Amino acid sequence: MGLEPRQLARGLWTRPLGLHCARLGDSVTGRDGDARSLAALRRGIECGATLVDTSDSYGHGRSERLVGRLLREFPEALHLVSKVGHLRGSAPHPYAGKRIQHQLEQTLDNLYTDRVDVYVLDSHDFGPQDRYLDLVAEQMRTLRELEYIGAVGLRGPHAPYGAGPTERKAAEDRFAAVFRAIRPDVVWTRCNVLLPVSQVEGEDLVAFTRRHGVGLILASPLAHGLLVGGTGADRLLSGLAGSARDTVCGRLAALHQRFGDAPRWLVRMALRWCLQRAAHAVTVIGFSTAQQVEEAFTGLGPPLSEEELRVWEEFSVTLRSGESPALS
């Protein structure tokens, strides 16, 4: 399974390794920070990325604005994913009234475009007794019909740090209920070797989306930098409670003991594992610098062999079988 374009949604064919721009909103501000972020984005396009994943909540729009600057340089080269569901402004809820329409208008202004290819509902909170759920479902379908968006997206099951089986099951059941109401074209979810497997109605999320004819975007394949170390991983670990941090550190130690400490090799295994999981899924990588982007794309190597896939999958199942926090 190579890097040729895949169909993510109706009319949307994109290369399977794209860019996740969450860190653009958190990077150093000012001219130097913008120049570094734009250099990283350009390097991703040069390496072959055609899908760029951002959100109105990444840096309160800063990530979108930087992507918009890039889009002016490569107007025909990019497919755009953005999200809504966390910023509410003066509205009583992020999904209240015409809030989605207003946020999309701001997103389109930020991105310097008149359309996003996938617009993702990034929260499963639709107000008390789901008072906004039917309204949101109707609004998203209308936006798609009017071609302001190409595909309706929905975040996959999501449980916080430290979630046990009961809380994870509740998150999965909640996703299933929202999925039936929204009927999305694409599901966006985090996927890496340290995450618990999401089970929806008796099957894993990859099989569930395939059965429903829904595309899948896999984010955070390197577990927010935990697989390669660095300052980002240190910050994430420092924010965990003691028991959760011990569990994650134990998993990382087991991973390194089994596969070694070479970051480039772990990156290749993690990315190839995601890329080869399903033909209807694309993977987006986080980054802060052009060097990180280049290392990810140029270090992919050939597809994993059946034996490599089997070993990595067996180890990932073992890692994820314990009572440990989902990386969110």
N, C-alpha and C positions, 0 to 999 in steps of 0.2 A: 504494500500500500504506500504509494508515493505522495508527492505534494501537488499533484494535479488538482484543478478546481473541483469542488464538490457542491452539490445542491443542498443549501441550508434551508431554503424555503422556496415557494413557488416563484420562479423568475430570478432567484438569487443564487448565483454560482460564485463561489469564492475559494481562494486557496485555504487549505485547512490549518495554517498556522498564522495567527494574527496578533494584534497588539492590544493589550489591556492597559488603559491609560489612567488608572486610579492614582498612581504615584505622581502624575503630572500636577495634580491639584495640591500635593503636599511638598513638592520640591521647592528649592530656594526661589524666592520671588525676586522680581526685578529683571533687568535686562540680561544679566548673566544666567539666571535660572531659566528664563524663557529660551535663550539661545541654546542652552544645553538640552532642554526638552525637545526643541525643534530639531536639533541635530540627531537625537535619538529616534524621533519619528521618521525623519528622512532616511536614516540608515535602515529602518525597518522596511520602508518602501523599496529601497534599493535591493534589499535581500529577498524581496518577493511578497511581502505582506500586502494583502488587499482588503482585509477587514480590520477596522479600528473600533474598539469598544470603549465608550466613555459613559458619563452620567452627569446630570445636572447637579448632583450632590458631591462630585469630586472637586474639592476646592471651591465649592459654591459657584460652579460655572467656569472656573479657570481652566480646567482640563478641556472642556468643550471649546473654549475660545482658542486655545493653542491648537487643537485639532482643526478648527476653522481656518486658522492661518496656514496650516499645512494644506488644507483642501484647496486653497487658492493657487497653490503651486502644482497640485496634482488633481485637477478637477475631475478627471475621468478614471482615475486609478483606484479609488477607494469606495468600499462599502462601509456604511456608518451604522453603529449600534449605540443607542443611548437609553437612559433609564429615567423613570419617574416614580415617586412614591414616598420620598423622605422630606422634601422641602415643602412647607405649607404656607410660608409668608404670613399674611394676615387672615387667611382662611381658617376655619375651625378644624380642618383635616386636609392632608395632602391630596385626597381624592374627592374633596367636597365640590359640589357645583361644577363650575367650568375650570377647576384648577388644572386638570390634565391638559386641556386646550391651551390655557395660559402658559403652563410650563413648556409645552411643546413649541409654542410660538417663541419663547425665549431661547429654547434649545436651537431652533432653526436659525435664529439671529446669531447665536454664539458660534454655530458651525458654519455660518455663511452659506447656507444651502436652503432649498425649499422642500427637502424630503430626507427622512432617515429610513434606512433599509429595514431595521428592526428596532421597535420601541418597546422596552421591557418594563413591565410592572414590577418594581423592585421590592415591594412590601406586600405581605398577605393580610395586613390590617386594613379592613374596609369600614372601620367605624363600628359603633355599638350595634349588635345584631346584624352586622354586614349591611348597614343601611345604604352604603354607596356601591355595593358590589354589582348589582344589575345595571346601575347607571354607568359605571366604569366599563362594563362589558359592552354596552351599547355604544359608548363614546369611542372605544378603541376600534370597534368594527366600522364605525362611521369614518374615522380618520383613515382607516385602510381603504375604504371604498372611495374616499376623496383623494387618495394617493398622497396624503401628507406623510404616511408611513407605508412601508412595503409589507411588513409582517408584524403581527402582534406577538410580543414576547412576555414571558412570565418567569419569575425567579423560581428555582427548584426548591425542594424542602430545605429548611434552614433552622438549625438549632444552635444555641449560644455555646460559648465555652463551658465545659463542665457538664454538658447535658448527658444524662443517663439514658438507658433504653426507653423509659416511659416518656421522657420529654422528646426524644428523637421520634418515637412513634407518633406522638401528637403532632409534631411538625410535618411528618409524612402524610398523615391523615388530613391535616389542614390543606396541604398542597393539593391533594387529590380532589378535595371539595372545590377549591378555587379553580383548579384546572377544568373541572366540568362546567363551571359557570363562564369562565373566560374563553375557553376553547382556543388556546394560543396556537400560533404557527411554529414558535420556537420556544424552547426552555433554556434558561441561562442558569448554570450551577457551578459551584466550585468542585474540583475533582483532583485529588492527588493521593499518593500512597498512604498518607497519614489520616485520611478522612474515613469515618464510618460509611459504609455503603448505604445509600438511600434505597429503601424498599417501598414501592408504591403498588398497592393492591396486589401484593404477592409476587412482584417481580422487581428486579433492579431498575433504576431509572433509565439506563441505556435501552433495555428491552422494552420498558413501558413506552418511551417516546417513539421507538421504532414501530411498535405495534399500532400506535395512534397516528403514524405518518407525520410526526413532529420533529423538526430539527433540534439540535442540541449544541449549545455553546459551553465548552468546558474551560473554566477559569482557574487560576492559581495552581497550575500543575506542579510548581516548585514549592508549594506550601508557604507562600509569602517569604521566600528566601530561606526557609528552614533547611532545605536540602543542600544549600550551598553556603550557609553561614553568612557572616557580615553583619553590619550595623542594623539592617532591617530585621534580621532574625533575632538579634539581641534585644531590640526594642519590643518585639512581639513576645518573647519569652518573659521579659521583665514585667509585662502587663498581666501575666497569668497568676492566678492564686497558686500557693505553694504546691498543693497536691496535683493540680493540673499541670504545672510546670514540670514537676518530677515525672509525670506520666509521659509528657511529650519528649522530655530529654531522654527518658528510657527508650522510647521508640526510636529516636534518632540514633542513640548508641547502638541499638540492635541493627538498624539499617546499615550503619557504617561498619559494624563488625561483619555483617554478611557480605557487603558489596564494596567495602573500602571507603576511603575518604576523598577520592579524586572528584572534585566538583564537576568537571566537564563530563566525566563518565556518568555521574548521577543525573546530570541535566539531560544527557542523551537518553538514558533509560526512562526518565520521567516523562519527557516530551514524546518520545516514540510510543510509549505505552498509551498515552492519551490519544495520539494521532491514529493508532492502529486499533482502538477499541471499537469504533463504529464508523461506517461510511457516511452516516447522516450527521456526524458531529465534527465541529471545528474547535480548535484549541486556541486560547489567547494567553499570551505571556505578559506578566508585569515587568517593568523596567524603570530605571532611573537615568541610565546613560547609554550612549551609542555603543559603547564597548559591550555592555550587557546584552544588547540586542544582537550585535554581531556574533557574540559567542554562542548565543542560543541557536541562531539560524545556521551558522557555519559548522557547529559541533554536532548536528543531527546524525550525520553518517547514514549508512544504509538502514532500511527497516530492520527491526529486531527479528531474530529467528524465532521459530516456534518454541525452541528450548528456552531462549532468553525471556520470551513472553510468559512461558509457563512458570519459570523460577520467580520472576518479578511479581506475577499475579498471586502465586502461592504465598510469597512473603508478605504482600500487601494485605491479603486476607488474614494472615496470622497477626499482623500488626494491628489491624482494625477490629479484631474480635474482642479486645478487652474493653473494660469500662473506662473510657478516656474521652477527653473533650473533642468535639469537632472543631477544626480550625476554621474560623469565620472571619 
